[in-house]
Amino acid sequence: MKRLLIVLLVSGMVSSAKAQLFYAQGGVNLANITKNGDGDTEDNNMLTSFNVGFMGRFGLSKTIDLESGLLLTGRGSKAETYFNGGSDYVKAKFNPLYVELPVNLVVNIPLESSVKLFFNAGPYAAIGVGGKSKLQTKIGPVESSSSSNIEFSNDDPFTSEQDDAAYDKLKRFDFGLNAGVGLDLKSIIIKANYGLGLTKINSTESNNSADDKNKYRTLSLSVGIPLSR
């Protein structure tokens, strides 16, 4: 697992170093997790998290670029359950962190002068590196709260076997698809991206295609600052 993380880091940095456009990115993630067989969330709320990292673009033609880089990105969800007329509750927040390597094709459409509208789409691979799970409860006069580190299984990303799997652990690796749109204003890049997770996140799950339960769905709103062109 450590060797694969090193490969992701090195490949992301090397590719970005040779890019025609190299930029720093930061922004907000609106994250959730699917719960039913149709891929919709049920009784979950969006969790606000973040994304930050470096991206690079390589010109394949006048209008098409290949984009890659490395991002530290937050996923997860939160849920709130109220009962006894709303006076008692259980609040849970689940916020894992991943290092993500996206690979996108970018189509640029010139608008005026140096302004470009662009669309991006492509796969991503991500590796879990940390995060927190928090729980708050209130039952009558008794209130409690707890926090714990999120744990990942020591799985092999190239097989369906999950070493050290358990119901309270996530799969170390996540794979999915990205699709987005944005504006390149020369001095700043504004973008919106939707991450469609294809991997069931619980480490005891082995069949990702059985239904769409327990997969990440993440909307990202980001700003990029060009460091070189």
VOBA-1610 file (N, C-alpha, C; in pm, whole numbers, padded with zeros to 5 digits, always signed):
BEGIN
Met+00083-00120+00000Met+00000+00000+00000Met+00086+00124+00000Lys+00194+00124+00082Lys+00283+00239+00087Lys+00351+00262-00047Arg+00388+00151-00116Arg+00453+00165-00245Arg+00359+00226-00348Leu+00230+00185-00343Leu+00134+00243-00437Leu+00112+00390-00409Leu+00108+00429-00282Leu+00093+00570-00247Leu+00210+00651-00301Ile+00332+00597-00288Ile+00450+00666-00340Ile+00441+00681-00492Val+00394+00573-00560Val+00378+00580-00706Val+00279+00688-00745Leu+00165+00698-00673Leu+00067+00802-00700Leu+00127+00940-00682Leu+00198+00960-00573Leu+00257+01091-00546Leu+00359+01129-00651Val+00450+01036-00685Val+00556+01065-00781Val+00497+01090-00920Ser+00403+01004-00962Ser+00345+01020-01095Ser+00270+01152-01108Gly+00199+01190-01003Gly+00128+01317-01006Gly+00221+01435-01013Met+00329+01432-00935Met+00423+01543-00934Met+00502+01551-01064Val+00543+01436-01118Val+00621+01436-01241Val+00537+01485-01358Ser+00412+01436-01368Ser+00326+01478-01478Ser+00296+01627-01472Ser+00270+01679-01352Ser+00238+01821-01338Ser+00360+01908-01367Ala+00479+01857-01335Ala+00600+01936-01357Ala+00624+01963-01504Lys+00574+01876-01594Lys+00594+01891-01737Lys+00473+01953-01807Ala+00377+01997-01730Ala+00252+02045-01787Ala+00269+02182-01852Gln+00185+02209-01952Gln+00182+02341-02015Gln+00108+02441-01927Leu+00013+02393-01851Leu-00056+02475-01750Leu-00045+02402-01618Phe+00012+02467-01519Phe+00028+02409-01386Phe-00038+02503-01287Tyr-00132+02452-01207Tyr-00205+02541-01116Tyr-00233+02476-00981Ala-00242+02560-00879Ala-00283+02517-00746Ala-00434+02527-00736Gln-00497+02428-00675Gln-00642+02423-00665Gln-00687+02410-00521Gly-00795+02478-00488Gly-00856+02465-00357Gly-01005+02493-00366Gly-01082+02429-00280Gly-01225+02453-00287Gly-01305+02373-00187Val-01436+02372-00208Val-01532+02310-00116Val-01589+02183-00179Asn-01601+02078-00099Asn-01670+01956-00141Asn-01804+01945-00070Leu-01907+01908-00143Leu-02037+01874-00087Leu-02053+01724-00107Ala-02026+01648+00000Ala-02011+01503-00012Ala-02130+01429+00044Asn-02158+01312-00014Asn-02262+01225+00037Asn-02231+01081-00001Ile-02312+00988+00049Ile-02293+00845+00024Ile-02428+00786-00015Thr-02433+00707-00121Thr-02559+00646-00164Thr-02601+00538-00066Lys-02733+00523-00050Lys-02783+00427+00048Lys-02882+00327-00010Asn-02949+00358-00122Asn-03046+00261-00176Asn-03000+00205-00310Gly-03073+00107-00360Gly-03032+00035-00479Gly-03031+00119-00606Asp-03101+00233-00605Asp-03104+00319-00723Asp-02990+00421-00722Gly-02906+00417-00621Gly-02795+00510-00615Gly-02830+00643-00552Asp-02947+00655-00490Asp-02987+00779-00423Asp-02955+00771-00275Thr-02941+00889-00213Thr-02919+00892-00068Thr-03054+00884+00003Glu-03052+00828+00120Glu-03175+00809+00197Glu-03145+00839+00344Asp-03204+00948+00395Asp-03184+00990+00534Asp-03040+01031+00562Asn-02966+01069+00460Asn-02832+01124+00479Asn-02831+01269+00433Asn-02741+01348+00490Asn-02726+01487+00450Asn-02587+01510+00395Met-02576+01609+00306Met-02446+01643+00251Met-02351+01692+00360Leu-02228+01649+00351Leu-02124+01691+00442Leu-02033+01790+00369Thr-02008+01904+00429Thr-01918+02002+00371Thr-01775+01968+00407Ser-01691+01950+00304Ser-01550+01919+00325Ser-01466+02007+00232Phe-01352+01961+00188Phe-01262+02046+00110Phe-01184+01964+00008Asn-01124+02034-00088Asn-01025+01975-00178Asn-00912+02075-00197Val-00789+02024-00205Val-00673+02110-00223Val-00562+02028-00290Gly-00486+02092-00378Gly-00378+02019-00443Gly-00325+02094-00563Phe-00260+02019-00652Phe-00198+02075-00772Phe-00241+01995-00894Met-00268+02067-01003Met-00313+02005-01127Met-00230+02059-01244Gly-00217+01975-01348Gly-00146+02016-01467Gly-00220+01975-01592Arg-00208+02055-01698Arg-00272+02025-01826Arg-00168+02018-01937Phe-00191+01924-02028Phe-00100+01901-02140Phe-00179+01914-02269Gly-00135+02000-02358Gly-00208+02023-02482Gly-00195+01908-02580Leu-00309+01845-02615Leu-00311+01741-02718Leu-00345+01798-02854Ser-00420+01909-02853Ser-00455+01981-02976Ser-00491+02124-02935Lys-00544+02202-03027Lys-00580+02340-02995Lys-00696+02347-02896Thr-00779+02245-02895Thr-00899+02250-02810Thr-00900+02143-02701Ile-00817+02039-02711Ile-00823+01927-02617Ile-00694+01917-02535Asp-00710+01908-02403Asp-00598+01890-02310Asp-00616+01759-02234Leu-00506+01706-02186Leu-00507+01597-02089Leu-00469+01656-01955Glu-00549+01631-01851Glu-00528+01691-01719Glu-00506+01583-01614Ser-00409+01608-01526Ser-00387+01517-01414Ser-00322+01596-01300Gly-00303+01530-01187Gly-00242+01595-01071Gly-00271+01514-00946Leu-00259+01580-00832Leu-00287+01515-00704Leu-00369+01609-00617Leu-00474+01553-00555Leu-00561+01631-00467Leu-00579+01559-00334Leu-00578+01635-00226Leu-00624+01586-00096Leu-00770+01626-00088Thr-00859+01527-00079Thr-01001+01556-00091Thr-01081+01484+00017Gly-01183+01551+00069Gly-01268+01495+00173Gly-01396+01439+00115Arg-01435+01322+00164Arg-01560+01260+00123Arg-01645+01235+00248Gly-01755+01161+00234Gly-01832+01125+00353Gly-01976+01171+00350Ser-02034+01183+00470Ser-02174+01217+00484Ser-02202+01251+00631Lys-02322+01302+00656Lys-02366+01321+00794Lys-02514+01287+00802Ala-02556+01243+00920Ala-02695+01205+00940Ala-02742+01255+01076Glu-02867+01300+01082Glu-02926+01347+01206Glu-03062+01281+01225Thr-03083+01221+01341Thr-03210+01157+01373Thr-03265+01219+01501Tyr-03389+01270+01495Tyr-03454+01332+01611Tyr-03576+01249+01652Phe-03601+01242+01780Phe-03718+01172+01829Phe-03765+01235+01960Asn-03876+01185+02015Asn-03940+01245+02133Asn-03970+01393+02110Gly-04030+01421+01994Gly-04068+01558+01963Gly-03952+01647+01926Gly-03838+01588+01897Gly-03722+01667+01857Gly-03630+01705+01970Ser-03665+01666+02092Ser-03580+01703+02206Ser-03459+01611+02220Asp-03469+01489+02168Asp-03357+01396+02173Asp-03308+01370+02031Tyr-03181+01334+02018Tyr-03126+01318+01884Tyr-03001+01230+01886Val-02967+01184+01765Val-02839+01120+01737Val-02784+01187+01612Lys-02665+01243+01622Lys-02601+01310+01509Lys-02467+01242+01480Ala-02451+01201+01354Ala-02328+01133+01314Ala-02264+01207+01197Lys-02131+01216+01199Lys-02056+01281+01092Lys-01939+01189+01055Phe-01925+01166+00926Phe-01829+01069+00875Phe-01748+01137+00765Asn-01619+01165+00789Asn-01539+01249+00700Asn-01402+01187+00669Pro-01397+01086+00580Pro-01268+01029+00541Pro-01193+01120+00443Leu-01061+01111+00444Leu-00976+01190+00356Leu-00901+01098+00261Tyr-00891+01141+00135Tyr-00825+01063+00032Tyr-00724+01148-00045Val-00619+01084-00094Val-00532+01143-00195Val-00581+01090-00329Glu-00623+01180-00416Glu-00686+01142-00542Glu-00598+01177-00661Leu-00590+01084-00756Leu-00521+01106-00883Leu-00625+01102-00995Pro-00671+01220-01045Pro-00766+01222-01156Pro-00691+01225-01290Val-00754+01171-01391Val-00702+01179-01528Val-00820+01220-01616Asn-00817+01344-01663Asn-00930+01400-01737Asn-00893+01441-01878Leu-00986+01424-01970Leu-00979+01492-02098Leu-01053+01624-02084Val-00993+01732-02129Val-01051+01866-02117Val-01075+01923-02256Val-01197+01964-02283Val-01233+02027-02410Val-01250+02176-02385Asn-01170+02258-02454Asn-01171+02403-02437Asn-01251+02470-02549Ile-01336+02566-02511Ile-01416+02642-02607Ile-01387+02790-02585Pro-01310+02857-02676Pro-01282+03000-02660Pro-01411+03082-02665Leu-01421+03178-02574Leu-01538+03266-02572Leu-01502+03405-02624Glu-01414+03473-02555Glu-01368+03605-02600Glu-01231+03632-02541Ser-01148+03699-02615Ser-01009+03730-02577Ser-00943+03607-02515Ser-00911+03610-02385Ser-00840+03500-02322Ser-00930+03411-02236Val-01061+03428-02247Val-01156+03350-02167Val-01193+03222-02240Lys-01189+03108-02165Lys-01227+02979-02223Lys-01329+02910-02134Leu-01431+02853-02197Leu-01521+02760-02131Leu-01464+02620-02153Phe-01463+02538-02049Phe-01410+02402-02067Phe-01499+02299-01999Phe-01493+02178-02054Phe-01560+02062-01998Phe-01456+01954-01973Asn-01466+01884-01862Asn-01370+01778-01833Asn-01442+01649-01792Ala-01380+01536-01823Ala-01435+01405-01785Ala-01323+01303-01786Gly-01332+01206-01694Gly-01232+01101-01691Gly-01237+01023-01560Pro-01154+00921-01548Pro-01152+00837-01428Pro-01065+00897-01318Tyr-01081+00844-01198Tyr-00992+00879-01088Tyr-00961+00755-01005Ala-00846+00758-00939Ala-00810+00658-00839Ala-00773+00733-00712Ala-00815+00681-00597Ala-00791+00750-00471Ala-00752+00650-00363Ile-00670+00696-00269Ile-00625+00612-00159Ile-00656+00682-00027Gly-00719+00609+00065Gly-00756+00666+00194Gly-00635+00689+00283Val-00626+00807+00342Val-00509+00843+00423Val-00546+00888+00564Gly-00676+00904+00594Gly-00712+00950+00728Gly-00857+00994+00734Gly-00888+01072+00836Gly-01023+01123+00854Gly-01079+01092+00991Lys-01193+01151+01023Lys-01256+01138+01153Lys-01402+01096+01141Ser-01449+01023+01240Ser-01590+00991+01255Ser-01635+01045+01390Lys-01746+01122+01392Lys-01793+01185+01515Lys-01938+01148+01541Leu-01972+01132+01669Leu-02108+01096+01709Leu-02150+01180+01828Gln-02270+01241+01819Gln-02329+01317+01930Gln-02467+01261+01960Thr-02498+01241+02088Thr-02630+01191+02126Thr-02685+01271+02243Lys-02818+01279+02248Lys-02888+01340+02361Lys-03013+01257+02389Ile-03016+01194+02502Ile-03131+01115+02546Ile-03175+01169+02681Gly-03284+01242+02681Gly-03328+01308+02805Gly-03222+01408+02850Pro-03182+01404+02976Pro-03083+01499+03024Pro-02938+01456+02994Val-02921+01336+02938Val-02787+01281+02917Val-02737+01313+02776Glu-02626+01383+02768Glu-02563+01414+02641Glu-02424+01352+02636Ser-02384+01308+02518Ser-02251+01250+02502Ser-02199+01277+02362Ser-02069+01274+02348Ser-02006+01291+02217Ser-01878+01208+02213Ser-01846+01159+02095Ser-01725+01080+02078Ser-01667+01104+01940Ser-01537+01080+01927Ser-01468+01098+01800Ser-01364+00987+01785Ser-01351+00934+01665Ser-01253+00829+01642Ser-01192+00844+01504Asn-01070+00793+01488Asn-01004+00794+01359Asn-01065+00690+01267Ile-01082+00725+01140Ile-01133+00629+01043Ile-01022+00530+01008Glu-01056+00403+01005Glu-00960+00298+00973Glu-00989+00239+00836Phe-00881+00201+00767Phe-00891+00143+00633Phe-00834+00002+00635Ser-00890-00085+00550Ser-00837-00221+00537Ser-00710-00218+00453Asn-00629-00322+00469Asn-00504-00332+00393Asn-00527-00413+00267Asp-00615-00360+00179Asp-00653-00437+00062Asp-00556-00419-00053Asp-00564-00512-00147Asp-00489-00506-00271Asp-00580-00443-00376Pro-00543-00328-00434Pro-00635-00260-00528Pro-00657-00337-00657Phe-00576-00439-00684Phe-00588-00512-00809Phe-00664-00645-00794Thr-00718-00670-00674Thr-00800-00790-00651Thr-00925-00749-00575Ser-01018-00844-00560Ser-01140-00818-00483Ser-01123-00855-00336Glu-01007-00910-00300Glu-00985-00951-00162Glu-00949-00831-00075Gln-01010-00828+00043Gln-00987-00719+00136Gln-00919-00774+00261Asp-00788-00764+00268Asp-00716-00810+00386Asp-00754-00723+00505Asp-00771-00786+00621Asp-00801-00713+00744Asp-00937-00643+00735Ala-01030-00699+00658Ala-01162-00637+00641Ala-01245-00647+00768Ala-01329-00545+00791Ala-01419-00543+00906Ala-01529-00442+00877Tyr-01643-00456+00947Tyr-01756-00368+00922Tyr-01728-00223+00963Asp-01631-00201+01052Asp-01598-00065+01094Asp-01476-00010+01020Lys-01439-00075+00909Lys-01327-00027+00829Lys-01371-00003+00685Leu-01303+00093+00620Leu-01330+00123+00479Leu-01227+00053+00391Lys-01264+00037+00264Lys-01164-00004+00167Lys-01060+00108+00154Arg-00935+00067+00141Arg-00828+00167+00128Arg-00838+00244-00003Phe-00885+00176-00110Phe-00884+00236-00243Phe-01024+00263-00294Asp-01039+00375-00363Asp-01165+00414-00424Asp-01138+00448-00571Phe-01227+00402-00658Phe-01216+00432-00801Phe-01349+00486-00849Gly-01343+00578-00948Gly-01467+00635-00997Gly-01446+00720-01120Leu-01546+00803-01149Leu-01545+00890-01267Leu-01569+01034-01226Asn-01502+01126-01294Asn-01523+01269-01275Asn-01585+01330-01400Ala-01668+01433-01381Ala-01722+01512-01492Ala-01741+01654-01440Gly-01702+01751-01521Gly-01712+01889-01472Gly-01715+01992-01581Val-01728+02117-01538Val-01733+02232-01628Val-01668+02349-01557Gly-01613+02443-01634Gly-01549+02557-01570Gly-01513+02667-01667Leu-01453+02771-01613Leu-01406+02885-01692Leu-01259+02909-01662Asp-01180+02923-01769Asp-01040+02962-01757Asp-01032+03111-01790Leu-01012+03192-01687Leu-01009+03337-01703Leu-00865+03390-01710Lys-00773+03304-01746Lys-00631+03334-01759Lys-00562+03350-01624Ser-00608+03443-01541Ser-00547+03465-01410Ser-00608+03379-01300Ile-00723+03317-01331Ile-00791+03233-01233Ile-00875+03128-01307Ile-00891+03012-01247Ile-00970+02904-01305Ile-01082+02869-01208Ile-01206+02875-01257Ile-01322+02843-01175Ile-01382+02713-01228Lys-01408+02616-01141Lys-01456+02488-01191Lys-01554+02422-01094Ala-01644+02344-01151Ala-01735+02258-01074Ala-01716+02116-01125Asn-01707+02022-01032Asn-01681+01883-01070Asn-01770+01789-00989Tyr-01816+01682-01054Tyr-01896+01581-00985Tyr-01822+01449-00988Gly-01796+01393-00869Gly-01727+01265-00858Gly-01826+01153-00834Leu-01829+01056-00926Leu-01920+00942-00919Leu-01841+00819-00877Gly-01847+00784-00749Gly-01774+00668-00700Gly-01831+00538-00755Leu-01743+00446-00794Leu-01785+00316-00847Leu-01754+00202-00751Thr-01691+00234-00638Thr-01647+00134-00542Thr-01733+00138-00417Lys-01785+00022-00374Lys-01852+00015-00244Lys-01747+00039-00136Ile-01775+00131-00046Ile-01669+00178+00043Ile-01645+00086+00162Asn-01742+00001+00198Asn-01719-00087+00313Asn-01627-00201+00275Ser-01531-00231+00361Ser-01428-00329+00327Ser-01480-00472+00316Thr-01600-00499+00370Thr-01655-00634+00360Thr-01729-00657+00229Glu-01751-00552+00150Glu-01820-00565+00022Glu-01722-00604-00087Ser-01759-00702-00169Ser-01669-00748-00275Ser-01727-00729-00415Asn-01860-00710-00428Asn-01924-00697-00558Asn-01969-00553-00578Asn-01892-00476-00652Asn-01925-00334-00673Asn-02041-00315-00770Ser-02074-00414-00849Ser-02176-00397-00952Ser-02313-00449-00911Ala-02327-00506-00791Ala-02456-00563-00749Ala-02564-00456-00741Asp-02535-00341-00687Asp-02626-00227-00681Asp-02541-00103-00655Asp-02606+00009-00634Asp-02532+00134-00615Asp-02526+00179-00470Lys-02547+00089-00375Lys-02542+00127-00234Lys-02399+00152-00188Asn-02384+00247-00094Asn-02257+00272-00025Asn-02143+00311-00119Lys-02173+00405-00207Lys-02072+00461-00297Lys-02068+00613-00280Tyr-01950+00671-00301Tyr-01934+00815-00281Tyr-01998+00894-00396Arg-02056+01008-00359Arg-02104+01108-00454Arg-02055+01242-00402Thr-01974+01313-00481Thr-01909+01434-00431Thr-01915+01545-00535Leu-01976+01656-00498Leu-01978+01777-00581Leu-01870+01872-00528Ser-01780+01914-00617Ser-01669+02001-00578Ser-01680+02134-00651Leu-01664+02243-00577Leu-01658+02379-00632Leu-01521+02434-00597Ser-01440+02464-00701Ser-01298+02493-00677Ser-01252+02615-00755Val-01142+02670-00707Val-01074+02780-00773Val-00928+02740-00794Gly-00878+02764-00915Gly-00740+02734-00946Gly-00660+02860-00972Ile-00537+02863-00922Ile-00448+02976-00943Ile-00330+02927-01029Pro-00319+02972-01156Pro-00209+02928-01241Pro-00073+02967-01182Leu+00018+02870-01179Leu+00154+02895-01134Leu+00251+02904-01251Ser+00210+02845-01363Ser+00288+02857-01487Ser+00200+02819-01604Arg+00233+02879-01720Arg+00162+02848-01844Arg+00265+02829-01955
//
